[in-house]
Amino acid sequence: MLTRRPLVVALMLGLAVTATGCASSGKVRVSSAKRCAAHGGTYNAGAKSCTYTASTKSAAQTCQSEGGYYDTAADVCEIGAE
């Protein structure tokens, strides 16, 4: 039993890190409002759109233009690999 203890400890630590979200999944979730503000726009939560001085783009359009997946229900953009 003593020879297995380091393995058990390592497995438990790995599970704990994964459960707490410390493990990197390669994804980033950013709210549409924060993304809009970061790009210099004003976010309209009712219309789920970002207004820039030159044009208005939907949250889905800006997310997809960066290669992301837009989740309408959660109003977030996921960028990165699975």
C-alpha positions as CSV (number, residue, x, y, z in Angstrom):
1,M,0.0,0.0,0.0
2,L,2.9,2.4,0.7
3,T,4.2,2.1,-2.9
4,R,0.8,3.2,-4.3
5,R,0.5,6.2,-2.1
6,P,2.4,8.7,-4.5
7,L,0.2,7.5,-7.4
8,V,-3.0,8.0,-5.4
9,V,-1.9,11.4,-4.2
10,A,-1.0,12.4,-7.8
11,L,-4.4,11.2,-9.1
12,M,-6.2,13.1,-6.4
13,L,-4.3,16.3,-7.1
14,G,-5.0,16.0,-10.8
15,L,-8.7,15.5,-10.1
16,A,-8.8,18.5,-7.7
17,V,-7.1,20.8,-10.2
18,T,-9.5,19.7,-13.0
19,A,-12.5,20.1,-10.8
20,T,-11.6,23.6,-9.7
21,G,-11.1,24.8,-13.2
22,C,-7.3,25.3,-13.0
23,A,-6.7,22.9,-15.9
24,S,-6.6,24.7,-19.2
25,S,-9.3,23.6,-21.6
26,G,-8.0,25.8,-24.4
27,K,-11.3,27.9,-24.4
28,V,-11.9,31.4,-23.3
29,R,-15.4,32.7,-22.4
30,V,-15.9,36.4,-22.6
31,S,-19.2,38.2,-22.2
32,S,-20.4,40.1,-25.2
33,A,-20.6,43.4,-23.3
34,K,-16.9,43.1,-22.3
35,R,-15.9,42.2,-25.8
36,C,-17.8,45.1,-27.2
37,A,-16.2,47.6,-24.8
38,A,-12.7,46.2,-25.5
39,H,-13.3,46.9,-29.2
40,G,-14.4,50.5,-28.5
41,G,-18.1,49.9,-28.8
42,T,-21.3,50.4,-26.8
43,Y,-23.2,47.1,-26.0
44,N,-27.0,47.0,-26.2
45,A,-28.1,43.9,-24.2
46,G,-31.7,44.0,-25.4
47,A,-30.6,43.9,-29.1
48,K,-27.5,41.8,-28.3
49,S,-25.5,44.1,-30.5
50,C,-22.5,46.3,-30.3
51,T,-22.5,49.8,-31.8
52,Y,-19.3,51.2,-33.1
53,T,-18.9,54.7,-34.4
54,A,-18.8,53.5,-38.0
55,S,-21.3,50.6,-37.8
56,T,-23.4,48.2,-35.7
57,K,-22.5,44.5,-35.5
58,S,-24.3,41.8,-33.7
59,A,-22.5,39.9,-30.9
60,A,-22.6,36.8,-33.0
61,Q,-21.0,38.6,-36.0
62,T,-18.1,40.0,-33.9
63,C,-17.5,36.6,-32.2
64,Q,-17.6,34.7,-35.5
65,S,-15.3,37.2,-37.2
66,E,-12.6,36.2,-34.6
67,G,-13.2,32.5,-35.2
68,G,-15.3,32.0,-32.2
69,Y,-18.6,30.3,-31.4
70,Y,-21.4,32.5,-30.1
71,D,-23.8,31.0,-27.5
72,T,-27.0,33.0,-27.8
73,A,-28.6,31.7,-24.6
74,A,-25.5,32.5,-22.5
75,D,-24.6,35.6,-24.5
76,V,-20.9,34.6,-24.5
77,C,-18.3,34.0,-27.2
78,E,-16.1,31.0,-27.0
79,I,-12.7,31.2,-28.7
80,G,-10.2,28.4,-28.8
81,A,-9.9,24.7,-29.2
82,E,-11.9,22.0,-27.4
